[in-house]
């Protein structure tokens, strides 16, 4: 791992999301040609400097938790910390919004999404982490195109054909410390 600008083509970015303390952009890794999501945490964001978030994400490696691929601490040239994550297809918020006015998906799809989300949260809680910011925009979804319909996802049967991932640990804390 060199520097963020050495490892990623930052000219080919696309804004994926924006929050109070950070922006998430899409960028391509130069070595592999793969697209990833990079969360840039704004300098001067108080407690949220990226160190705590990346430490939490490293503790909870699970099929239903967004995977942290790399972390770049702030530098003089780039005062924003950068967390590199796998790229998802869309958020649960987008999925719900896009589904409005269309044929309602079968109940099994909702049950599958809830089951995957619960599995990810249970693992987070087993590691004594409290998320504190769970909402539909912080639940990402990845389509499993090679296996539509009733498929095996992470060892369990998926009726939705999607993998559900919990993300954004910026407000998370350990249950042992005061939140």
N, C-alpha and C positions, 0 to 999 in steps of 0.2 A: 504494500500500500504506500503510494507516494503522497501526493497531495490531491485534494478533491479535483482541482482543475487538470491535473495530470491523468487522473483515473476516469474522469467523466467529461463528456462533451457538454459543457454548460451553455453553449450557444444554441443547442437544439432542445431547449427546455420548453415545457408547456405548463402553465399554472394548473394544478389539480385542486388546490384548496387554499383557503386563507383563514387564519384565526387571529385572535388578539395578539398572541406572542410569536406566531410562526406562519410561514407559508410552505406549502408542499408543491414541489415541481417535479415534472417528469424529465429525466435525462438518460442518455445512453452511456453505458459503460464502454469505454474505448477498447478494452481487451477482449470482451466477449461479444459486444454488439447488443447486449440485452438492455431492455428498458427497465429502469428502477424509479421508485419515488424517493425524492430527497426532501427531507423536512429541514428547512432553514429556520433556526430559532433566532429571533431578532436580538441584537446586542442590547443590554440594559433591560432585560425582561425579568429582573429581580431574581427570585429563586430559580426560575426556569432558564437555566443556562445550558441544558442538554445533558450534563453529567448524571443527574439523578434519573432522568428518563431513560438514557441508554443503559444505566445500571439495572433498572427495573426490567427492561426488555431482555437483557441478557439472562436474567434470572428465570424468565418464563418462556423457555423454548418449548412450544407446543403446536400441534397442527392447527389449532383454532386461535392462535395468537399471532399477530403480524410479526414476521421475522425481521430482526435487525441484521443487516448484512455488513455494515461498517459504520464507524463513528469518526467524525473529524472534529476535533476540538477547535475553538475559535483561534484565529491567528491575527496578527496585525493587519495583514493584507485582506483577510476575510473575517470580520469580527463576529460573524454569526456561526454558531455551532451547526453542524450538519449531520443528520441521521439518515443513512441510506437504508431503505427497506424494499422488500419485494413490492412489485406494483400489482394492485388489485384492479379488477375491471370496473367496479362501481361500489358505492356505499349502499347500505340498507335504505338510507333516506332516498337515494336516487331510484332504487328498485321500487319502493312504495310509490314514489311520485310518478314514475313511468307507467306503473300498473293502473293508475286512475282511469276510470272509464273503459277499461278493458275487461275481458272475461276474467272473473275471479279465479286465481289459481286454486288447485285442489287443496283441501285442508292438510293433506300430507306434506305439502311444500312448506306451509307455515310451521307445522310441527317439526319438520326437519331443520329449518332455520333456527327455531327456538332451542332444539336439542343441541345443535352445534354451538350456539352461543352459550348455552348453559355449561357445556363441557369445557369451553375455553375459560369462562368465569370461575368455574369450580377449581380449575388448575391454578388460576391466578390467586384465588383465595387460599388454596392449600399451601401456597408459597408466602402466605402472610402479607399479601399486597391488596390494598383497597384501591380500586380504579378511580372512583370519585367523579368521573365525567362520562358515564356511559349513556349514549344516546345514538340515534340511528345514523348520524354522520360519522360516528366513531366505530361503526361496525362495517367492515369491508367485505366484499363478496368477489369470489373468483369463479368464473364459469369453467366447468370441466367439459369442454366441447367434445372430447373423444368418447365421453360416456353419458349421453343424454338420458334423462328419465331416472329410473330406479338404478342407482349405481353405488359402488363401494367408494366411499371417500374416507380416508384416514382410518380404515379398518371398520367403519360403520356403514350401514346402508343409507345412501342419500337419495331422497325422493325428488329433490329440487335440481340436481345436477350442478349444484354450486357448493363451494367451500366457504364457510363463514369465518371471519377473522376479527378478533378484538384488536383495536389499535388505539393510539394516542394515550400515552402514559404520562403526559405533562403534569397532570394534577394528582397522580397516584402517590401513595405513601405506603409505608409498611405499617402493618397493624400494631407493631411494637412501639412505634413512635407516634407522637401526637400528630394528627392530620391537620 
